[in-house]
Structure formats: structure tokens, C-alpha cells
Amino acid sequence: MRTIFCMLAISMLAAMLPALAEAAPTYRWCANYQGRDVVTCAYDTFQQCLDTAGGGAGGFCSENPAWHPAPAAAPRPKAKRNKN
């Protein structure tokens, strides 16, 4: 019985490992704050970044150098139609 319980626990732990190993997302836009040497790369859109960094915050937005767009999906081949 103890062996079965241990095997079950190990199996459950192994199933959870890939979820724990996922990396944090890399966002496209960074807010840079002048005079404070603070850079926050946490924005999906330029407008989100501008809303945070612009105005009285004294910052500006730039593209994250670590961001790489997802590769485009390969086009699917067209299905052949049978002529009857």
C-alpha cells in the first residue's frame, strides 16, 4: 500500500513540473523613467505603456529588446476537391 501511495505521489509531482517550469511572459513595451534609472517592461500595447509612463510621471516608452514576435503559423494546404 505504501508503495502505491509513493508511486501516485511521484506521478502527480511529475505531472505538475512542466507547469512550474513555464517562464514569465516577455512584454513588447517598456516604460523608462528619466533620472530614476527605472525600466518596467510590462505592457502589451504602446498605449498601455504611454498611459503609465506619460503625463506627470516623466517617462517614455520603448520597445523591449528582449521581445520577439511569435513565429507565424505555417499556411495549411488547401484540401483537394474531387470532381465528379
Secondary structure, DSSP 8 states (H G I E B T S, - for coil): -HHHHHHHHHHHHHHHHHHHT------SEEEEETTTTEEEEEESSHHHHHHHHSGGG-EEEEE-TT------------------
